[in-house]
């Protein structure tokens, strides 16, 4: 009888160990899936906020995309073609986009939450060209999950196959090229910008075109 009890007890112990191992493996996989899903959500928010900052800079510089080109958003005279963008001083910092001090109505181009990088929870790395703020990027060195199929109004060269979030650049005059299949939309698509992509720099530093 004692030998039988020992045998049953040993079997129960081994079975419990197997169950613990199975539960551990399942928990590990569930954690990995949850972590990836959470990372994708932060990526989507990064794209959303970065695009909003890019659009806010376009409003600041009074430009818009028409037929694949960046032109002045100032209403032209009757019968006139859209004018080329004019030189406008850049904002002193991103907070100026919350309320334009140069406009009589103190126009608001951006909401406060957009000033925070959703990946790091900190301020964005500001991209400058000749001293002017032209865009932003994350300071995170994490590797992105998303490698392709970005929104059509983002230039593929600024996002596809990048190894770090800090390589995703939201620059106001980077306009995606018109695809061979006619993927660009009138008023939203575009040709390559005349501004070359700024190189990686530290926050608030001037990057070379």
N, C-alpha and C positions, 0 to 999 in steps of 0.2 A: 504493500500500500504506500509506504514512504517513497519508494522508487517511482511509482506512478505520479504522485504529487509533485515530485521534483521535476519529472518530465513535463507535466502540464505547466508548472511554474516557469520552466525554461522557455517553453514555447510561447507563453504569454509575454514574457520579457522581450523575446526576439520580435514578436509581432508588434509590440509597442514601439520598439526601436524603428522598425520599418515604417510604421505610421508616422512617427515623428519626422523621419527623413522625407517621406512623401509630402507631408504638410510643409516642411521647410523649403523643399524645391518649389512647390506651388506658390508659397509666399514670396520667394525670391523672384519668380517669374512675374507675379502680380505687381510686385514693387517696380520691376523694370518697365512693365507696360505702363503703369501709372506715371513713372518718372518721364518716360518718353512723351506721354500724352500731355503732361504738364509743361514740358519743354516746347512742344508744338504750340500750345496756347500762348506761351510767352513770345514765341517767334511771331505768331500772328499779330500780337499786340505791338511788337517791335516794328513790324511792317506798317501797321496802322498809324502809330504815332510818328514814325519817321516820315511817312508820306504826308501826314498833316503838317509837319514842320516844313517839308519841301514846298507844299502848297502855300503855306503862310509866307515863306520867303518870296514866292512868286508874286503874292499880293503886295508885299513890301516893295519889291522892285518894279511893280506895275507891269508885269508881263503875263502872257498866257500862251498856250499852245494852240496854233491854228494850222490845220493841214500839215502837220508834222514839223512846224517851225515855231520858234519862240519869237513872239512879236509883242509890241506894246499893248497893254490892256486899256490904254486911254482911247476913248471913242474917237475915231477919225472923222474928218469932215465928210459931209454927204458926197458919196461917189468916190471917195478916196480909198486907196488900198491900206490894209493894216500897216502901221509904221514899224520900223525897226526899234528895238528896245533902246531907251535912252539911259545914260549913265546916272545912277542914283546912289548916293552914299548908303552904305550898309548899316544895319542896326548895330548899336554898341554891344549888345548881347542878346541872347535868345529871349530874355524877359521882355525886351522891347516889343516883341511880337504879340504880347498879351494886350498891349494898348499902345498904338503908334503915337509917340509924343509929337511927331511932325504933322499929324493930321488935325484939323480943327475939331473933328468929331471924336478924336481919340479912338480911331478904329481898332477893333479887336480882330486879330488874325488867328489866334491860337488859344486853346484852353490850357489852364495851368498844369493839369496832370500830364500833358504831352511833354513837359520839360524834363520828366523823369524817364530814364532808360529802363524799360520793364525787365530787361535781363539782369542788370546789376543793381537796380533800385537807386542809382545815383545819377548825376548829371551826364549829359551827352558829351562826347568828344566833338568839339566844334571844328569844322573844316573851313579854312580861310583861303582866299586867293587874293593876293596883293592887298592884304589887310582886311578885306571884306568877308563877312560871313556868307558862305555860299551853300553850306549844308551841314549835316551832322552824321555821326556814326557812333556805334556802341564802343565802349572800352573793353568789352568782354573778349577774352581769348578762347572761349568755349567753341567747340565745333558745332556748326548748325546741323540740324536734322534735314531741313529743306535744302535741296541742291538744284532744283529746277521748277518749272511751271509757276513762275512768279507772276504777279499781276501785270497785265499787258502794258501799263503805263510806266513801268520801271525798266530802266535800261538793263538788258541781260548781263552785260559786261560788269555791272556794278554788284551783281548778286549771284549769278550762277557759278556753281562749283567752287565757292569760296570755302576756305578752311577755318575761318574765324568769324565771329559776329562783327568784330572790329573792321572786317573787310567789306561789310555791307554799307555802302555810302548813299545817302539821300541828298543829292545835290540838285539845286533848284532848276538849273538849265540843262540837266542831262535828260534828253528825250530819246525814247527807244526808236530804233530804225524801223522803217516800213518793211514788213516782211514780204517775201516773194509771193506768198499766198494771199496778200492783201489783208493781213491781220490787223493793220493799224486802222483806227477809226478817225474820220474827219473831225478835227478839233481836239483830238486827244492823243493820237499817235504822233509819230514824228521821225525825223532824220537825226543823225548823230549831232550832238551839240558841238559848237565850236570850242567849248571849254573842255580841255583835257581833264581826265580824272585826277584829282589831287592825290598826292601820296600820303601814306599813313603818317600821322603826327600825334603829338600829345595834345591834351585838351587845351583849346584856346590858342594853340600855336599856329603859325603860318605854314601852310604846306605849299609845295611848288606844284604848278600845273603840269 
